[in-house]
Amino acid sequence: MVNDQFKKQKEKLTPESGFNLVGIDYFGDLEGQLYFIEHFDMYQDALDAKKNRKNPEEYFILYKGAGGEYLSR
């Protein structure tokens, strides 16, 4: 159940184009653990923003693949 909620949140925050930097709130409720931070047109810009965060491992870059699949890094 927890994985399903997390997956739904990731899909909801994934942009149709470009890349979204998303944070994780480990203390938030199951339906709101992920939160939007910023949208980027270029992957490198999103990656740089993630690396510049205090705890980069607490952030995802969400985007859609060429086949429309939901991806994250």
N, C-alpha and C positions, 0 to 999 in steps of 0.2 A: 504494500500500500504506500509506504513512504517513497519508494522508487517511482511509482506511478505519479504521485503528486509532484515530485522533483522534475520528472520528465515533462509533465504538463506545463510547469512553470518555465522550463527551458524553451519549449516550443512557443509559448506565448511571448517570450522576450526575444525570440530570434527574428531579425529583420528580413524582409523580402530581398533586400540587397544591402551590401555593405556588412559592417561588423559592429556588434554591440558589446561593450564592456559591461559586465554584470557582476555584482558583488553577492556574497553569501552572508546572510545573517543567521548564524548558528543558534541564536536564542529566539528567533522569530517563530511564529507558528508554521505548521507544515505547508500551508497554502501561501505563505509569504516570505519564504526563506531567501529567495532570490530578489534582487532589486536592480533596476536599470541605473547605470551611471552615465554613460555617454555613447553616442553613435559615431562611427568612423567610416569613411569611404574606403580607406586603404588598410589592409591587414597590418602592415608594419606600424602604422600610427596607433592602432589598437594594442598591438604587442608592446610598443614603447610605453604607452600609458599604463598597461598592466605591470610592467617591470618597474615603473617609477612609484608604484604603490608601496606602502609600508610592509604589507604581507602579501606579495604577489600570488601566493598559492591560494588565497581566499577569493580569487577573481576568475571569471571565465570570459572568453571571447566567444560569442555565439554568432553563427552565420549559417546560411543555407548552402549546401553543396550543389554541384552542377546538375545532379539528378533530383534536386528538391529536398534531399534529406537534411535533417537537422544535425549540425555539427558543432562541437565546442573544443576549445583548447585551453 
